[in-house]
Amino acid sequence: MSELLTGAQIICRTLVDAGVEVMFGYPGGAIMPFYDALHGHAGLRHILVRHEQAAAHAADGYARARNRVGVCVATSGPGATNLVTGLATAHMDGSPVLAITGQVGRPMLGRDAFQETDVVGVTLPVTKHNVLVRDIEDLADDVREAMAIAMEGRPGPVLVDVPKDVQNQKAEYRSRTEPLRRQRDPGPDAPDDATVLEVARLIAEAKRPLLMIGRGVIMSGAYAEVRELAERTGTPVITTLLGISAFPQAHDLHLGMPGMHGEVHINKAIQAADLIVGIGMRFDDRVTGNTATFAPRAKIVHIDVNPAAIGLNVPVAVGIVGDARRVLERLLSIVTARDCLPWREEIEGLKHDREELFAGGLSPEVILSALADVTGGRCTIVSDVGQHQMWVAQRYPFQRPNTHITSGGLGAMGFAVPAAMGVRLARPDEPVWAISGDGGFQMNMAEMATMVQEGIEVKLAVFNNGYLGMVRQWQQFFHGGRYSNTPILSPDYVKLADAYGIPGWRVTKASDVTDALRQANSAPGPALVELVIEQEANVFPMIVPGGSLSEPLEAAPV
Ligand SMILES: Cc1ncc(C[n+]2csc(CCOP(=O)(O)OP(=O)(O)O)c2C)c(N)n1
């Protein structure tokens, strides 16, 4: 079946046919034909954000929560360049985002036209694939192909740049009847039997094995398989920052987060382990510390869908390229049962009570346990970047899969508020809390207007310590306590929320936390809670940047 449509209508139809329901964007000159076509498309909901960065983060949040492509739209030049941080965030964390950008008309390309930026050039290193559509006949397939690439293998962002005259041109729209032009990546070959047998043998022989799991487990939905492997072999499980909620926090075999802000006994266990099976994670430097001293006694088995990740940061004894679930299914067909009890007892013995170094007042501990009580664990938490992000990762009792979403690889402040909008649209039936610091919140707080205009029920928690806290902590520890440009003024958040028509609460005392969080959680629509925490609270333990996991700081260096 074919019909004559404009390029702009072709984009809309292609998106509808691909099952897209919602997109986040901001109009402008070079993308106006697309916005005009969108006007008549009831099936496509468009969320008008207040900054294109928010559109990219929101599409990313949506993608992570639904495991499908999230879509953002921007005009050429400044609109497109404003997407870059969001695309880089999605690229680092393997999130499938499609960006559609308007471009100046083809006759103007390369002439420094008004709002012309070579966005394909700019986004080359932060996308999996990008394309400038020069021929209307390619448009529909270019969009389809980009969406397929976004999802296959290790997911990631893609960008389709469409000149304005191509959006206005007419062509026949063909629903996809033939296969995509490009051969789809068939994905990695199944691991050979000998390799899987070797891994099973290493697991059977290890005295001190650990499973270390990342977001790849969430993306492949390998929850049951990881759990089965852990339980059948009695192997303790470590979840990286992006692996949090891939394994129930309260499970006996769950240890917690490793690395820079990992608990001491977890990092010590890594240093004592004789086998580490890394699944869907990439041995990032915040996990390993100094790689020369990382896990000195361990053989490393690395299972990841991205061949480039294997052996990139740490030498591996066995590498398997593949989807976590499929590889684990194979492994489970031959892994023998054991319990690793002496090793688990040894790790238990490494635990020691850590004195909390909060000077009283409102501690993150109190806030996060109150939030867990109030939500009954039935919520998704989207955290921003900084101290509060680490407190959430260390302390919130995540029990359900994929309920913790954060910018891990890029560490982009400003992520939480817009990403939470995307998560909420993907999960309309459960509370979504964005937890930010006073710095990161101020980066994208204008999105409160988007929430109100579009009726997106995000709950906002702002940890206000009056500082860019994580940087202040580093200044305290490593820069002689010189707080250079880290004290940060905040507006009156409750008044600000009120200005947007959002109810707000300011909490300064531990005794008021539960009540405020409960009211915000049950208020209809968006709500904000400002939590005035101790100004110079620090995140412990800490491995100094580039240091060894064996040498944690448990108090500020003097
Ligand atoms: C876009 C961006 N700019 C700068 C940084 C560097 N940075 C990392 S944490 C941090 C401080 C965050 O402060 P705040 O949002 O108040 O959170 P807190 O650490 O106090 O919890 C900064 C500036 C970053 N990660 N992202």
The ligand as an SDF file (V2000), in Angstrom:
LIG
                    3D

 26 27  0  0  0  0  0  0  0  0999 V2000
   26.4560   18.5920   34.3090 C   0  0  0  0  0  0  0  0  0  0  0  0
   27.4570   18.3560   35.3860 C   0  0  0  0  0  0  0  0  0  0  0  0
   28.2520   19.3600   35.7950 N   0  0  0  0  0  0  0  0  0  0  0  0
   29.1560   19.1600   36.7790 C   0  0  0  0  0  0  0  0  0  0  0  0
   29.2820   17.9310   37.3720 C   0  0  0  0  0  0  0  0  0  0  0  0
   30.3080   17.6950   38.4590 C   0  0  0  0  0  0  0  0  0  0  0  0
   29.6560   17.3600   39.7290 N   0  0  0  0  0  0  0  0  0  0  0  0
   29.4900   16.0910   40.1690 C   0  0  0  0  0  0  0  0  0  0  0  0
   28.6820   15.9860   41.6080 S   0  0  0  0  0  0  0  0  0  0  0  0
   28.5320   17.6570   41.7020 C   0  0  0  0  0  0  0  0  0  0  0  0
   27.8420   18.3030   42.8650 C   0  0  0  0  0  0  0  0  0  0  0  0
   26.4000   18.0080   42.8880 C   0  0  0  0  0  0  0  0  0  0  0  0
   25.7890   18.8680   43.8100 O   0  0  0  0  0  0  0  0  0  0  0  0
   24.2730   18.7180   44.2020 P   0  0  0  0  0  0  0  0  0  0  0  0
   23.4430   18.5960   42.9800 O   0  0  0  0  0  0  0  0  0  0  0  0
   23.9100   19.8060   45.1280 O   0  0  0  0  0  0  0  0  0  0  0  0
   24.2260   17.3010   44.9140 O   0  0  0  0  0  0  0  0  0  0  0  0
   24.9720   16.8040   46.2510 P   0  0  0  0  0  0  0  0  0  0  0  0
   26.3270   16.2880   45.8490 O   0  0  0  0  0  0  0  0  0  0  0  0
   25.0810   17.9830   47.1790 O   0  0  0  0  0  0  0  0  0  0  0  0
   24.0950   15.7210   46.7770 O   0  0  0  0  0  0  0  0  0  0  0  0
   29.1330   18.2710   40.6110 C   0  0  0  0  0  0  0  0  0  0  0  0
   29.2130   19.7420   40.4040 C   0  0  0  0  0  0  0  0  0  0  0  0
   28.4540   16.8980   36.8770 C   0  0  0  0  0  0  0  0  0  0  0  0
   28.5340   15.6580   37.3550 N   0  0  0  0  0  0  0  0  0  0  0  0
   27.5270   17.1420   35.9210 N   0  0  0  0  0  0  0  0  0  0  0  0
  1  2  1  0
  2  3  1  0
  2 26  2  0
  3  4  2  0
  4  5  1  0
  5  6  1  0
  5 24  2  0
  6  7  1  0
  7  8  2  0
  7 22  1  0
  8  9  1  0
  9 10  1  0
 10 11  1  0
 10 22  2  0
 11 12  1  0
 12 13  1  0
 13 14  1  0
 14 15  2  0
 14 16  1  0
 14 17  1  0
 17 18  1  0
 18 19  2  0
 18 20  1  0
 18 21  1  0
 22 23  1  0
 24 25  1  0
 24 26  1  0
M  CHG  1   7   1
M  END
$$$$
